[in-house]
Amino acid sequence: MTDTNPTPEDGDEVQPVNEGSEATASGPESQVEPETPETDDEELTVQDILDAAQADGLDEEVDAARVADAEPEHEHLVDLKRLSAEYANYRKRTEANRELDRERMTGDVVKALLPVLDDLDRAEKHGDLEGDTPFAAIAAKLRTSVAKLGLAPFGEKGEPFDHNVHEAIFQQPSPDVETETILDVVETGYTVGSTLLRAAKVVVAVPAE
């Protein structure tokens, strides 16, 4: 009886065949990745944790922690605003003092010219500055120059009397006034900016009794 199964010769490999399965080609394409088993439990998310914390009343602790963290920032903001206000006030005081110093320096310079200006006022009252005379032209230039330096005259007939800036050298009762009023200006007053350089010497009309 002849054996139908050929006997492998020496040197030939015998490849085993698994029963119940089909032979497949070897290689990466033939490898099957294992399937991940499905589970009924879903993974917890961050939102789930926050919701659970809120349900347990932990949200109050979180809010308290946020307030505690915000308090130092609020304090720093208050300090910054306070320092800014102090610096702004310091700048204002410095600028005001600088302006006062400038006015005093200007006043010291132009004060020497006040007698000359007084002479011009007297000459004007006598009519010596009328017309296009050289004297009138010089007077106009001098008055313009001191005005550019900030010198301003004050004191006019008919103005209310102010003891802060007026010096009454004579009082005259008058039935024509109800309050103290300047009747005549003997010597003009001057200011430089907000600085009183000289009070105006005036005759004051007072209400008659």
Steps between C-alpha positions, in 0.01 A plus 500: 500500500643832393528790754321807354654743743833597364778471744704813522843460393789597713552873508139590414308704757164384612262782568227408742144577407261606776174320476185708486674814379596628162857583414565869478783696353759616744583872538382812676176506306407164636533598865168573672497745787328377811164657561460717808237357721201722542410608848176637631679753727555843338812702581460795741545843347609826661145628477374195688745573781401869515132410506559253781696760697223752456241250614699429816530868584868522415435788263473735798853409601620561145334844495653585835841404367449723195406794722803438717721499192338821369544696824878554458444621144231741623731633770776556245253688279394723789864573584574582137208743480606665826857542378375641169282754682787601729732543202240711315457723806877528536531611137226758546665642811838506328363678194308747718810576707707539185247746359499699824879517495492624142244766589709618797811524286313696234350724767844579640613610155202713400456652846786734418293633209189583704607861573547556127155356432356730768654799322342386175159480672535857629613621158200329344262673743650836400458416133871473424461163324248612242584491131786331317777662700831320569418506873168323437671240280760424770230469766304257282807283437588488870149403603490230230834356612403468868164352401682221313682423825164447670463835672134604513362829642178517699293762674238698315262772605154360576617152601390352835755549774687181598718527808705200379640687198412865565651740750263780600688822561184706541130434549230739384130459587276512197122465459554353152642166614354214703827314554862606526608603152826630353461871441851567368825306443805672642745221420431205271531148641688221322502123493729245338290195429332411827755692709405840636794728427352823638161601636316785334480820703151643461248752627187319615145629489295359788119512544385814681316444830 
